[in-house]
Amino acid sequence: MTPWEIGGLTLFIVVLIFGISSIPFGLPGTVIILIDATLYGFFTGFEKLGFKTLLLLLALSALAEIADFVVGMAVAVKSGVSRRGLWAFFIGGSIGALLMAPYLLGLGIILGSFLGGFAAILTLELIDRNRLKPSLRAAWGAILGRVAGIGVKGFLALIMIIITLTSIYS
């Protein structure tokens, strides 16, 4: 292998790692992995990463994005979160992520999104229900739903990476 090929392969693997690492930050990591694999296939003439593998990765990426949403919503709704509460969680999480971004070497984004979402949904549910226990249950359910969604999406992203690397190195 030439130094150019080694550098390209290194960049490819770095982007794969970035893809799976971006999932807890709310970024579409599976899409990043899919684009990375597609570009690798394009630049190598689709020798090792063929169209069948890329179609499988596309299906897994779509499944991961849908599963993240569905699992997160299902857990949250099961815990008694209202539709307004889900919006409050999203808006509060976004604000919290923006406010906490400069802290903890960038990991404040994750903490801020959870804390901001929790605070927003708890506040809204307290205003709507005027009772602490069901409001806390709804806020905690939203957090658990988000964690479950991230877990499912992360697992499918890991499968995508394994398929990709297996195709290249086999």
Protein Blocks (a to p, Z undefined) as FASTA:
>chain_A
ZZklmmmmmmmmmmmmmmmmmmmnopafklmmmmmmmmmmmmnoommmcfklmmmmmmmm
mmmmmmmmmmmmmmmmmnopafklmmmmmmmmmmmmmmmmmggnhpmmmmmmmmmmmmmm
mmmmmmmnopaklmmmmmmmmmmmmmmmmmmmmmmmmmmmmmmmmmmmZZ
